[in-house]
Amino acid sequence: MSFFRRKRLFSILLALIILVGLIGFSLMNRDQRTSIEEFFQDSFGWAQMIVLKPINYLTDVVSNIDDMKNMYDENRVLKENLGQYQKVLYEVQELRKENAELMGALEKSESIRDYTPIHATVIARSPEKWFKQVTIDKGIQDGVQKDMAVITAEGMIGKIHSASQFTSNVLLLNGFDRSNRIAVNVDLSDSDQDARGFILGYSEERNQLLLEFTEYYDEIPEGEFVFSSGLGGVFPDGLEIGQIDEVSTDQYGLTQIAYVQPSANLDDLRHVIVVDRDIETVFDDDGEDEVEN
Amino acid sequence: MSRIYLPLILALLIILQGATANLIPASFDAAGWIVVIHGCFLFLVLIKLFYDLETTYYALLAALFVGLIIDIIYTDIIGVYMFSYALMIYFVHGMRKLLQTNFYVATLLTMVSLGLVDALLYFIYHFIGVTQLEMVDYLTYRLMPTVAINLILFFVLYLLFRKTLIKWSDERFDLEKSTN
């Protein structure tokens, strides 16, 4: 009997060692997933596309019915906005033309603003709520790579956390921490300069993003929009992230921080766009420039 | 039959877990509740109770595989679900030797093992730093709603699969006995 007990103890200890090993392996900073992981991710991804389609359709219908209740009010507001958009559209067209001419004059063909969109559909969301991840139906074969930004029509929602051959995992903004900072600009309407800063992470209590400014700015009005600046080396310039809700200082009173309300709704995702920056991406972890495509 | 159907049902349950986030009402999130559906684990407990014999370890083997796949496709840390699921199925295996398997024992055993499996996940994730949730908050906001919701799911699975599992078990293991 004591022999069996010892055997049981031994196997549990062995399991613990394997557990620590596996966790250590997966916490390593990896650029590429192992082929076993890719195989499971892709094969279950395909099965999910088939099985979850009717379920997703059903939830869509339910939320559409919810939306219909607000339709009348929304329609009125939208009609009012539409008149203004025409004016803005004309302005944008003029500015684009002018920008193209100026860039041509400078013989500069690509900017960090340009990107190629890859359209994707969300097929599953992690049931473990502590991992803010969704799976999309585009992978390395479609041009998706690790660390690309992911947006919806409303704004940025996250970045590619890991890419398999035919599917990839997206880390949502509310799962960001200090190891995935975003360099951002804040438009200051009453001055020429933009305020610069970093998105440091997500505040669970407020359900808002935490922005830290690199310098001290006297006046940062609430309600200003926050855009990615493209200086982090991964994301393109000018992706909308959110709107400043409150400006304050950090716990030591040394730096200025702001709480940012994300523009996109992170709970209800269906169609997303993966942003493939046209200009070459600089990976800082291995110290050498790598060229995409 | 069971050799094909059991893995298929487990795979389907894993796939369906990806849609649970859409099916849980938004009012739960608003109340701060974190509900995680452990559909696969519930089915594994059922397999352990009604399909496995006292000397076979099919549920344990399945728990290792299911845990690994959940780790790979839904979280990015491999080994946590695998370890927790397998350890708790082993616990159920041990308890089953001591207790009779009727409805009340099955319910109680599921509640206890489900609570332990979720707590184990919390401890490991807390230790690694995936979550910063405090112990007290975890107990009120995650453990209680999770066990409650999963228990309802367990009743559904119990009613659907108990007889079938016993039938498959009889077919499979009687066949082996007769051929031996």
Interface residues (C-beta under 8 A of the other chain):
Chain A: I12 A15 L16 I18 L19 G21 L22 I23 F25 S26 L27 I36 E37 F40 Q41 F44 G45 A47 Q48 V51 L52 I55 N56 T59 I123 A124 R125 S126 P127 E128 K129 W130 F131 Q133 T135 H161 S162 N169 E204 D267
Chain B: A11 L12 I14 I15 L16 Q17 G18 A19 T20 A21 N22 L23 A26 D29 I34 V35 V36 I37 I69 I70 I72 I73 Y74 T75 D76 I77 I78 G79 V80 M82 F83 A86 L87 L121 I124 Y125 I128 V130 T131 Q132
